[in-house]
Protein backbone atom coordinates (compact mmCIF):
# COMPACT_ATOMS: atom_id res chain seq x y z
CA UNK A 1 0.00 0.00 0.00
CA UNK A 2 1.50 3.33 -1.03
CA UNK A 3 1.90 6.32 1.25
CA UNK A 4 -1.16 8.16 -0.09
CA UNK A 5 -3.50 5.27 0.66
CA UNK A 6 -2.08 4.94 4.18
CA UNK A 7 -2.75 8.63 4.87
CA UNK A 8 -6.32 8.31 3.55
CA UNK A 9 -6.98 5.33 5.83
CA UNK A 10 -5.56 7.16 8.86
CA UNK A 11 -7.67 10.22 8.07
CA UNK A 12 -10.79 8.08 7.81
CA UNK A 13 -10.03 6.39 11.14
CA UNK A 14 -9.42 9.73 12.85
CA UNK A 15 -12.64 11.17 11.41
CA UNK A 16 -14.62 8.14 12.58
CA UNK A 17 -13.08 8.39 16.05
CA UNK A 18 -13.93 12.10 16.23
CA UNK A 19 -17.51 11.41 15.19
CA UNK A 20 -17.78 8.71 17.86
CA UNK A 21 -16.45 11.06 20.56
CA UNK A 22 -18.91 13.80 19.56
CA UNK A 23 -21.75 11.27 19.62
CA UNK A 24 -20.78 10.05 23.09
CA UNK A 25 -20.50 13.64 24.41
CA UNK A 26 -23.94 14.55 23.05
CA UNK A 27 -25.43 11.42 24.56
CA UNK A 28 -23.91 12.28 27.95
CA UNK A 29 -25.18 15.87 27.74
CA UNK A 30 -28.66 14.58 26.95
CA UNK A 31 -28.55 12.31 29.97
CA UNK A 32 -27.39 15.15 32.23
CA UNK A 33 -30.14 17.41 30.92
CA UNK A 34 -32.74 14.72 31.48
CA UNK A 35 -31.58 14.34 35.09
CA UNK A 36 -31.86 18.10 35.65
CA UNK A 37 -35.42 18.31 34.32
CA UNK A 38 -36.52 15.04 35.89
CA UNK A 39 -39.70 15.66 37.89
CA UNK A 40 -39.55 15.11 41.64
CA UNK A 41 -42.47 15.08 44.09
CA UNK A 42 -42.49 17.84 46.72
CA UNK A 43 -45.05 19.41 49.04
CA UNK A 44 -46.29 22.83 47.96
CA UNK A 45 -48.66 25.37 49.46
CA UNK A 46 -51.74 25.85 47.28
CA UNK A 47 -53.20 28.44 49.67
CA UNK A 48 -51.55 30.94 52.02
CA UNK A 49 -50.51 29.47 55.39
CA UNK A 50 -50.63 31.90 58.31
CA UNK A 51 -47.81 32.30 60.86
CA UNK A 52 -48.44 29.96 63.77
CA UNK A 53 -50.79 27.74 61.77
CA UNK A 54 -50.27 24.06 62.48
CA UNK A 55 -48.86 22.01 59.61
CA UNK A 56 -51.41 19.25 60.25
CA UNK A 57 -54.28 21.77 60.14
CA UNK A 58 -52.99 23.16 56.84
CA UNK A 59 -52.89 19.65 55.36
CA UNK A 60 -56.40 18.88 56.60
CA UNK A 61 -57.67 22.16 55.14
CA UNK A 62 -56.23 21.24 51.75
CA UNK A 63 -53.65 24.05 51.81
CA UNK A 64 -50.75 21.67 51.08
CA UNK A 65 -50.56 19.33 48.11
CA UNK A 66 -47.94 17.05 46.56
CA UNK A 67 -46.78 18.35 43.17
CA UNK A 68 -44.16 17.46 40.56
CA UNK A 69 -41.26 19.93 40.23
CA UNK A 70 -38.16 19.76 37.99
CA UNK A 71 -35.22 18.44 39.98
CA UNK A 72 -33.10 21.55 39.35
CA UNK A 73 -35.82 23.74 40.90
CA UNK A 74 -36.02 21.94 44.26
CA UNK A 75 -35.29 24.27 47.20
CA UNK A 76 -33.00 23.33 50.06
CA UNK A 77 -34.99 21.61 52.79
CA UNK A 78 -37.98 20.94 50.53
CA UNK A 79 -40.24 18.23 51.96
CA UNK A 80 -41.97 15.35 50.21
CA UNK A 81 -43.27 13.58 53.31
CA UNK A 82 -46.03 15.11 55.44
CA UNK A 83 -44.96 13.04 58.44
CA UNK A 84 -41.68 14.95 58.81
CA UNK A 85 -43.40 18.22 59.78
CA UNK A 86 -46.35 16.77 61.67
CA UNK A 87 -46.92 18.62 64.94
CA UNK A 88 -45.04 21.77 63.87
CA UNK A 89 -46.29 25.31 63.26
CA UNK A 90 -45.41 27.83 60.57
CA UNK A 91 -42.92 30.41 61.85
CA UNK A 92 -43.63 32.80 58.97
CA UNK A 93 -46.28 33.38 56.33
CA UNK A 94 -46.08 30.86 53.49
CA UNK A 95 -47.66 32.00 50.24
CA UNK A 96 -49.50 29.88 47.71
CA UNK A 97 -47.07 28.34 45.23
CA UNK A 98 -44.17 28.10 47.70
CA UNK A 99 -42.47 24.78 48.31
CA UNK A 100 -42.82 23.50 51.87
CA UNK A 101 -39.35 23.69 53.45
CA UNK A 102 -38.30 22.58 56.91
CA UNK A 103 -36.84 25.98 57.89
CA UNK A 104 -40.29 27.61 57.82
CA UNK A 105 -41.78 25.39 60.50
CA UNK A 106 -40.73 25.93 64.10
CA UNK A 107 -38.77 24.07 66.46
CA UNK A 108 -38.86 20.30 66.56
CA UNK A 109 -41.66 17.80 66.84
CA UNK A 110 -44.25 18.83 69.42
CA UNK A 111 -47.35 17.32 70.89
CA UNK A 112 -50.72 18.99 70.43
CA UNK A 113 -51.26 22.05 72.58
CA UNK A 114 -47.51 22.36 73.15
CA UNK A 115 -45.57 25.35 71.87
CA UNK A 116 -43.09 24.80 69.06
CA UNK A 117 -40.10 26.35 70.85
CA UNK A 118 -37.01 26.76 68.64
CA UNK A 119 -34.03 24.67 69.70
CA UNK A 120 -31.94 26.30 72.42
CA UNK A 121 -34.63 28.84 73.29
CA UNK A 122 -37.31 29.13 75.95
CA UNK A 123 -40.84 30.56 76.00
CA UNK A 124 -42.01 33.35 78.29
CA UNK A 125 -45.27 35.30 78.32
CA UNK A 126 -45.99 38.97 78.93
CA UNK A 127 -49.28 40.81 79.33
CA UNK A 128 -49.78 43.73 76.92
CA UNK A 129 -52.53 46.23 76.19
CA UNK A 130 -53.94 46.46 72.68
CA UNK A 131 -51.87 49.52 71.67
CA UNK A 132 -48.72 47.93 73.13
CA UNK A 133 -49.18 44.83 70.94
CA UNK A 134 -49.72 46.85 67.75
CA UNK A 135 -53.51 46.71 67.89
CA UNK A 136 -53.76 42.98 67.21
CA UNK A 137 -51.55 42.87 64.09
CA UNK A 138 -48.94 40.72 65.86
CA UNK A 139 -49.47 36.99 65.20
CA UNK A 140 -47.56 33.78 65.96
CA UNK A 141 -44.42 33.85 63.83
CA UNK A 142 -44.18 37.66 63.84
CA UNK A 143 -40.90 39.32 64.75
CA UNK A 144 -41.06 42.31 67.08
CA UNK A 145 -38.87 44.88 68.80
CA UNK A 146 -39.44 45.31 72.55
CA UNK A 147 -39.50 48.77 74.13
CA UNK A 148 -39.71 49.58 77.83
CA UNK A 149 -41.09 52.80 79.31
CA UNK A 150 -40.43 53.70 82.93
CA UNK A 151 -43.21 55.75 84.52
CA UNK A 152 -42.89 57.61 87.82
CA UNK A 153 -45.41 56.01 90.19
CA UNK A 154 -46.08 59.29 91.97
CA UNK A 155 -46.40 61.72 89.06
CA UNK A 156 -47.40 59.16 86.40
CA UNK A 157 -44.99 60.93 84.05
CA UNK A 158 -42.57 58.97 81.84
CA UNK A 159 -39.01 58.79 83.10
CA UNK A 160 -37.49 57.21 79.99
CA UNK A 161 -38.21 54.97 77.01
CA UNK A 162 -35.60 52.67 75.53
CA UNK A 163 -35.17 49.70 73.20
CA UNK A 164 -35.02 46.59 75.35
CA UNK A 165 -34.56 43.92 72.64
CA UNK A 166 -34.12 44.53 68.92
CA UNK A 167 -35.70 41.37 67.50
CA UNK A 168 -37.75 38.61 69.14
CA UNK A 169 -40.08 36.01 67.62
CA UNK A 170 -43.68 35.67 68.85
CA UNK A 171 -44.71 32.07 69.50
CA UNK A 172 -48.30 32.55 70.50
CA UNK A 173 -51.12 34.95 71.24
CA UNK A 174 -53.16 33.97 74.28
CA UNK A 175 -56.42 35.02 75.81
CA UNK A 176 -57.44 38.59 76.49
CA UNK A 177 -58.53 39.67 79.95
CA UNK A 178 -59.48 42.99 81.51
CA UNK A 179 -57.03 44.48 83.98
CA UNK A 180 -58.11 47.16 86.45
CA UNK A 181 -55.51 49.86 87.06
CA UNK A 182 -55.61 52.81 89.44
CA UNK A 183 -53.57 55.96 88.91
CA UNK A 184 -53.47 59.52 90.18
CA UNK A 185 -54.29 62.42 87.87
CA UNK A 186 -52.85 65.95 87.95
CA UNK A 187 -55.39 67.01 90.59
CA UNK A 188 -54.34 64.24 92.94
CA UNK A 189 -57.51 62.24 92.37
CA UNK A 190 -57.49 58.48 91.94
CA UNK A 191 -58.57 57.30 88.50
CA UNK A 192 -59.56 53.69 87.87
CA UNK A 193 -59.36 52.24 84.36
CA UNK A 194 -60.18 48.87 82.91
CA UNK A 195 -57.81 47.94 80.09
CA UNK A 196 -57.91 44.79 77.97
CA UNK A 197 -54.59 42.94 78.07
CA UNK A 198 -53.49 39.97 76.01
CA UNK A 199 -50.90 37.35 76.84
CA UNK A 200 -48.09 37.30 74.26
CA UNK A 201 -45.65 34.36 74.32
CA UNK A 202 -42.13 34.93 73.01
CA UNK A 203 -39.18 32.71 72.04
CA UNK A 204 -36.09 34.01 73.83
CA UNK A 205 -32.74 32.95 75.20
CA UNK A 206 -31.84 33.14 78.89
CA UNK A 207 -30.37 36.65 78.74
CA UNK A 208 -33.37 38.00 76.86
CA UNK A 209 -35.74 36.35 79.33
CA UNK A 210 -34.06 38.04 82.28
CA UNK A 211 -34.20 41.44 80.55
CA UNK A 212 -37.89 41.05 79.74
CA UNK A 213 -38.71 39.91 83.26
CA UNK A 214 -36.84 42.84 84.78
CA UNK A 215 -38.34 45.26 82.25
CA UNK A 216 -41.89 44.12 83.03
CA UNK A 217 -41.36 45.09 86.68
CA UNK A 218 -39.39 48.23 85.90
CA UNK A 219 -41.94 49.74 83.50
CA UNK A 220 -44.39 49.15 80.66
CA UNK A 221 -43.43 46.93 77.73
CA UNK A 222 -44.58 47.47 74.17
CA UNK A 223 -43.98 45.98 70.72
CA UNK A 224 -42.81 47.33 67.39
CA UNK A 225 -43.87 45.00 64.57
CA UNK A 226 -41.06 44.20 62.08
CA UNK A 227 -40.98 43.06 58.47
CA UNK A 228 -38.11 41.84 56.28
CA UNK A 229 -37.00 45.41 55.50
CA UNK A 230 -37.23 46.86 59.01
CA UNK A 231 -34.03 48.41 60.35
CA UNK A 232 -33.56 48.29 64.12
CA UNK A 233 -30.58 49.30 66.21
CA UNK A 234 -29.85 49.80 69.91
CA UNK A 235 -31.11 53.38 69.70
CA UNK A 236 -30.81 56.13 72.33
CA UNK A 237 -32.78 56.16 75.57
CA UNK A 238 -35.38 58.92 75.32
CA UNK A 239 -35.89 61.07 78.44
CA UNK A 240 -37.82 64.28 79.09
CA UNK A 241 -34.63 66.32 78.67
CA UNK A 242 -33.87 64.94 75.19
CA UNK A 243 -37.43 64.31 73.97
CA UNK A 244 -37.42 67.46 71.83
CA UNK A 245 -34.41 68.32 69.66
CA UNK A 246 -32.39 71.23 70.89
CA UNK A 247 -32.70 74.50 68.97
CA UNK A 248 -29.58 75.41 67.03
C-alpha positions in Angstrom: 0.0 0.0 0.0 1.5 3.3 -1.0 1.9 6.3 1.2 -1.2 8.2 -0.1 -3.5 5.3 0.7 -2.1 4.9 4.2 -2.8 8.6 4.9 -6.3 8.3 3.6 -7.0 5.3 5.8 -5.6 7.2 8.9 -7.7 10.2 8.1 -10.8 8.1 7.8 -10.0 6.4 11.1 -9.4 9.7 12.9 -12.6 11.2 11.4 -14.6 8.1 12.6 -13.1 8.4 16.0 -13.9 12.1 16.2 -17.5 11.4 15.2 -17.8 8.7 17.9 -16.4 11.1 20.6 -18.9 13.8 19.6 -21.8 11.3 19.6 -20.8 10.1 23.1 -20.5 13.6 24.4 -23.9 14.6 23.0 -25.4 11.4 24.6 -23.9 12.3 27.9 -25.2 15.9 27.7 -28.7 14.6 27.0 -28.5 12.3 30.0 -27.4 15.1 32.2 -30.1 17.4 30.9 -32.7 14.7 31.5 -31.6 14.3 35.1 -31.9 18.1 35.7 -35.4 18.3 34.3 -36.5 15.0 35.9 -39.7 15.7 37.9 -39.6 15.1 41.6 -42.5 15.1 44.1 -42.5 17.8 46.7 -45.0 19.4 49.0 -46.3 22.8 48.0 -48.7 25.4 49.5 -51.7 25.9 47.3 -53.2 28.4 49.7 -51.6 30.9 52.0 -50.5 29.5 55.4 -50.6 31.9 58.3 -47.8 32.3 60.9 -48.4 30.0 63.8 -50.8 27.7 61.8 -50.3 24.1 62.5 -48.9 22.0 59.6 -51.4 19.3 60.3 -54.3 21.8 60.1 -53.0 23.2 56.8 -52.9 19.7 55.4 -56.4 18.9 56.6 -57.7 22.2 55.1 -56.2 21.2 51.7 -53.6 24.1 51.8 -50.8 21.7 51.1 -50.6 19.3 48.1 -47.9 17.0 46.6 -46.8 18.4 43.2 -44.2 17.5 40.6 -41.3 19.9 40.2 -38.2 19.8 38.0 -35.2 18.4 40.0 -33.1 21.6 39.3 -35.8 23.7 40.9 -36.0 21.9 44.3 -35.3 24.3 47.2 -33.0 23.3 50.1 -35.0 21.6 52.8 -38.0 20.9 50.5 -40.2 18.2 52.0 -42.0 15.3 50.2 -43.3 13.6 53.3 -46.0 15.1 55.4 -45.0 13.0 58.4 -41.7 14.9 58.8 -43.4 18.2 59.8 -46.3 16.8 61.7 -46.9 18.6 64.9 -45.0 21.8 63.9 -46.3 25.3 63.3 -45.4 27.8 60.6 -42.9 30.4 61.9 -43.6 32.8 59.0 -46.3 33.4 56.3 -46.1 30.9 53.5 -47.7 32.0 50.2 -49.5 29.9 47.7 -47.1 28.3 45.2 -44.2 28.1 47.7 -42.5 24.8 48.3 -42.8 23.5 51.9 -39.4 23.7 53.4 -38.3 22.6 56.9 -36.8 26.0 57.9 -40.3 27.6 57.8 -41.8 25.4 60.5 -40.7 25.9 64.1 -38.8 24.1 66.5 -38.9 20.3 66.6 -41.7 17.8 66.8 -44.2 18.8 69.4 -47.3 17.3 70.9 -50.7 19.0 70.4 -51.3 22.1 72.6 -47.5 22.4 73.1 -45.6 25.3 71.9 -43.1 24.8 69.1 -40.1 26.4 70.8 -37.0 26.8 68.6 -34.0 24.7 69.7 -31.9 26.3 72.4 -34.6 28.8 73.3 -37.3 29.1 76.0 -40.8 30.6 76.0 -42.0 33.4 78.3 -45.3 35.3 78.3 -46.0 39.0 78.9 -49.3 40.8 79.3 -49.8 43.7 76.9 -52.5 46.2 76.2 -53.9 46.5 72.7 -51.9 49.5 71.7 -48.7 47.9 73.1 -49.2 44.8 70.9 -49.7 46.8 67.8 -53.5 46.7 67.9 -53.8 43.0 67.2 -51.6 42.9 64.1 -48.9 40.7 65.9 -49.5 37.0 65.2 -47.6 33.8 66.0 -44.4 33.8 63.8 -44.2 37.7 63.8 -40.9 39.3 64.8 -41.1 42.3 67.1 -38.9 44.9 68.8 -39.4 45.3 72.5 -39.5 48.8 74.1 -39.7 49.6 77.8 -41.1 52.8 79.3 -40.4 53.7 82.9 -43.2 55.7 84.5 -42.9 57.6 87.8 -45.4 56.0 90.2 -46.1 59.3 92.0 -46.4 61.7 89.1 -47.4 59.2 86.4 -45.0 60.9 84.1 -42.6 59.0 81.8 -39.0 58.8 83.1 -37.5 57.2 80.0 -38.2 55.0 77.0 -35.6 52.7 75.5 -35.2 49.7 73.2 -35.0 46.6 75.4 -34.6 43.9 72.6 -34.1 44.5 68.9 -35.7 41.4 67.5 -37.8 38.6 69.1 -40.1 36.0 67.6 -43.7 35.7 68.8 -44.7 32.1 69.5 -48.3 32.5 70.5 -51.1 34.9 71.2 -53.2 34.0 74.3 -56.4 35.0 75.8 -57.4 38.6 76.5 -58.5 39.7 80.0 -59.5 43.0 81.5 -57.0 44.5 84.0 -58.1 47.2 86.5 -55.5 49.9 87.1 -55.6 52.8 89.4 -53.6 56.0 88.9 -53.5 59.5 90.2 -54.3 62.4 87.9 -52.8 65.9 88.0 -55.4 67.0 90.6 -54.3 64.2 92.9 -57.5 62.2 92.4 -57.5 58.5 91.9 -58.6 57.3 88.5 -59.6 53.7 87.9 -59.4 52.2 84.4 -60.2 48.9 82.9 -57.8 47.9 80.1 -57.9 44.8 78.0 -54.6 42.9 78.1 -53.5 40.0 76.0 -50.9 37.3 76.8 -48.1 37.3 74.3 -45.7 34.4 74.3 -42.1 34.9 73.0 -39.2 32.7 72.0 -36.1 34.0 73.8 -32.7 32.9 75.2 -31.8 33.1 78.9 -30.4 36.6 78.7 -33.4 38.0 76.9 -35.7 36.4 79.3 -34.1 38.0 82.3 -34.2 41.4 80.6 -37.9 41.1 79.7 -38.7 39.9 83.3 -36.8 42.8 84.8 -38.3 45.3 82.3 -41.9 44.1 83.0 -41.4 45.1 86.7 -39.4 48.2 85.9 -41.9 49.7 83.5 -44.4 49.1 80.7 -43.4 46.9 77.7 -44.6 47.5 74.2 -44.0 46.0 70.7 -42.8 47.3 67.4 -43.9 45.0 64.6 -41.1 44.2 62.1 -41.0 43.1 58.5 -38.1 41.8 56.3 -37.0 45.4 55.5 -37.2 46.9 59.0 -34.0 48.4 60.4 -33.6 48.3 64.1 -30.6 49.3 66.2 -29.8 49.8 69.9 -31.1 53.4 69.7 -30.8 56.1 72.3 -32.8 56.2 75.6 -35.4 58.9 75.3 -35.9 61.1 78.4 -37.8 64.3 79.1 -34.6 66.3 78.7 -33.9 64.9 75.2 -37.4 64.3 74.0 -37.4 67.5 71.8 -34.4 68.3 69.7 -32.4 71.2 70.9 -32.7 74.5 69.0 -29.6 75.4 67.0 
